[in-house]
Amino acid sequence: MISVKNLSKLFGHFSAVEDLSFDIKPGDIVGFLGPNGAGKSTTMKMLTGFLQPTSGTIDIFDLSMARHAKTIQQRIGYLPEGAPAYGDMTTYQFLKFIAEVRGFKGKEKERRINEVVEKIELQEVMNRPIENLSKGFKRRVGLAQALIHDPDILILDEPTDGLDPNQKHQVRELITQLAKDKIVIISTHILEEVTAVCNRVMIIAKGKLLFNDTPLSLQKRSRYYQAVTIHLSYLADISGLAELEGVAEMEVEQKTGHVTLFPEPGKHILHEVTAHVQRAKLPVDTLFIEQGRLDQVFRELTTEVA
C-alpha cells in the first residue's frame, strides 16, 4: 500500500533524508525510530504530502504522491509532533471544524465526532478550551482529529508523548485494534513502544535507513538476548557460574549486584544455571532470561553511522 523508493530531502546543503527505500502493507504497525535530528519527522511530512522530496518517489494506493496528493491525503490520518490545534476552540468546536474540513455534514458529522470521542475518552473535556487542557488531553485531541474520518493509513508522531501509564496503555490498545485493517506508522523515541505495539521496526540516523525488520530480530541483535541474569540476596561464591557448560562470559554490575551469564552462540543455559544455583545453595532472590536490551542495540546502530 505504501512504496517509497530512493527518497531524499535536502535543506540547502544539509541532507535530512538520504536515499530511503521501503514498502509497508496493511496490518503493519511500524515503529519508526531514530535519535533527535535523524530525519523521522521530515520523512513523516513527505509521506503525508506536506513536504516535497528533493528526489525519489512515494506511491500510496498505487497513486503517485507527486501527482495525486489530495486524493491520497483523504485516506491518511496524521498526528504531527506537538499535536498543534486552535487553542481558543473547545474540544468539540475543534473536532467539529476538522469533521467539516474532511467533508462531513449533519448527522454523519455528529456520528463521527461521537464515535471518536468515545474511542479516545474525551467526554469530560468536550466544552473546555484546548489551551486549558493538560498535555495528555491535548495529545488525545490530536489523536481524535487524526481518526475522525476513519483513514486507511495512520501516521502518528510521538502518539503517547505526555500521557500517563494508564493513558499510554489505552492508546496502545487502540492502535493495536486499529491496525487490523489499517497501516499504522509510529514515530517514537520510546523503545518500549516498539515491543508493546509494533510488528515491524525501522531505524534511521542521519537520514539513512539502518534497520528494517521485526522487533524480535532487533532484540536478537543484543548481546543480552537469551542471557540469564540473577541477583543474590547476600554475597556468595559465584565463580562456578562462569565455568558452566554453554556459558561464554559472566558480567557483574557493581551498582545493582546483578550477575549476567552470556550463552555461547545457539546455546540455552537456563537449566544449567538453575541446577548450579540449587547445588551450590546460592541465595538467589531474582532469576530471569533477558529478552535483549533495545537501548544497547539502538545506541550501537545509531552511533556507527558515518
URRA-V470408 format. One record per pair of residues at least 24 apart in sequence whose ideal C-beta (glycine too) atoms are under 7 Angstrom apart, sorted by the first residue. I is the first residue (numbers start at 1). J is the second residue. If there is no record, write none. Layout:
[[I/J] [I/J]]
This chain:
[[1/25] [1/26] [1/60] [1/61] [1/183] [2/60] [2/183] [3/59] [4/58] [5/56] [5/57] [6/55] [6/56] [7/46] [7/53] [7/56] [7/58] [8/53] [8/54] [8/55] [8/56] [9/42] [9/46] [9/51] [9/53] [9/54] [10/54] [15/207] [16/42] [16/207] [17/42] [17/43] [17/207] [18/207] [18/208] [20/209] [22/202] [22/209] [22/212] [24/183] [26/181] [26/182] [26/183] [27/179] [28/183] [28/199] [28/200] [29/175] [29/179] [29/184] [29/186] [29/197] [29/198] [29/199] [29/200] [30/185] [30/186] [30/198] [30/200] [30/202] [31/186] [31/188] [31/193] [31/194] [31/198] [31/201] [32/185] [32/186] [32/187] [32/202] [33/188] [33/194] [33/201] [33/202] [33/203] [33/298] [34/203] [34/204] [34/205] [34/302] [35/205] [35/302] [38/204] [38/205] [38/206] [39/204] [39/207] [40/187] [40/204] [41/81] [41/157] [41/187] [44/155] [44/157] [44/187] [47/155] [48/73] [48/76] [48/78] [48/155] [49/73] [75/151] [75/152] [75/153] [76/151] [76/153] [76/155] [77/146] [77/147] [77/149] [77/151] [77/154] [78/146] [78/155] [79/142] [79/143] [79/146] [79/156] [79/157] [79/159] [80/157] [81/157] [81/158] [83/138] [83/139] [83/141] [83/142] [85/130] [85/138] [85/141] [85/142] [86/130] [87/129] [87/130] [87/131] [88/129] [88/131] [89/129] [89/130] [90/126] [90/127] [90/128] [90/129] [91/122] [91/125] [91/126] [91/128] [91/130] [91/141] [92/126] [92/127] [94/130] [94/141] [95/144] [95/145] [95/148] [98/145] [98/148] [99/148] [102/148] [102/149] [112/148] [116/144] [116/147] [116/148] [117/144] [119/147] [119/174] [120/144] [135/162] [136/162] [136/163] [136/164] [136/167] [139/163] [143/171] [152/182] [152/183] [153/182] [153/183] [154/178] [154/182] [154/184] [155/185] [156/184] [156/185] [156/186] [157/187] [158/187] [158/188] [159/186] [160/190] [160/193] [172/196] [172/197] [191/294] [191/295] [191/298] [194/294] [203/298] [203/301] [203/302] [205/302] [205/305] [206/305] [208/305] [210/301] [210/305] [211/301] [218/294] [218/297] [219/291] [219/292] [219/294] [220/292] [221/297] [222/292] [222/293] [222/296] [222/297] [223/262] [224/260] [224/290] [224/292] [224/293] [224/296] [225/290] [225/292] [226/263] [226/268] [226/289] [226/290] [227/260] [227/261] [227/262] [227/263] [227/290] [228/261] [228/269] [228/270] [228/273] [228/289] [229/258] [229/259] [229/260] [229/288] [229/290] [230/259] [230/284] [230/286] [230/287] [231/257] [231/258] [231/284] [231/285] [231/286] [232/257] [232/282] [232/283] [232/284] [233/283] [233/285] [234/283] [236/282] [236/283] [238/282] [240/276] [240/280] [241/273] [241/276] [244/269] [244/272] [244/273] [244/276] [245/272] [246/272]]
